[in-house]
Structures are given as structure tokens and as C-alpha cells.
Amino acid sequence: MPESTPHNWMGDVLSSGKHEMVLIGSVESGAEEWACPTCGRRMLLRWPPHYEKLVLDHGDSTAVHVGGKGGVQVNDVVVTPAPASDVPVAERQWLRENGIDWDDRSA
């Protein structure tokens, strides 16, 4: 691995950024061909129920590759807990008794 590849203090390879995959088309088997114009990564995807992923060219394996089709695109995901009022009182009590501060108050 080249010395210019970024690593953290534990030796893990750090991501070199986010690249957007583009749908090229479909192959005879019905799988979709996706490519990254930034680094040359190419892969074939078959969607469920018979999911398959075959990487044809790895490109930059440290980059986070994202993409989408049909007006839907996945970029960043933010997870937020449901408001405390949506959790029944008995369940909030159980969470508190087990060291989970669902209401975001210090115990």
C-alpha cells in the first residue's frame, strides 16, 4: 500500500472522500452496471430477492461510494430517536431501570 494512503493511528485506511456512482445500464442477466466517474470503480448489482454485487474494477476502495436512481438518492443518514412521548411510560421506566436515559436527563 502506498505511503500516501491516509491511515489513522490504529493503521486503518481512512476514506478519501465521497464519490457518486452513476447507473450505466443493465446487462443481459438483468443486473445493473454502476460506475464511479471519479475513480473508475465499476460493479454489477442485482436487487432483492436475489441480491448480488460483483465488483468489476475496485477504483478507490477507501472512498465512500453513494448513488441512487428513480429520484431517490442515499447520501448521509441521520438517526434520531422517537420523541419520548411516543414511548409508553412503562417502557421508559424499564429503560431508566436498565441505565438508558431515553428522556435525555442525567440519572
Helices and strands as residue ranges (DSSP letters): E 18-20, E 22-26, E 32-35, E 42-46, E 52-57, E 64-69, E 72-74, G 84-86, H 89-97
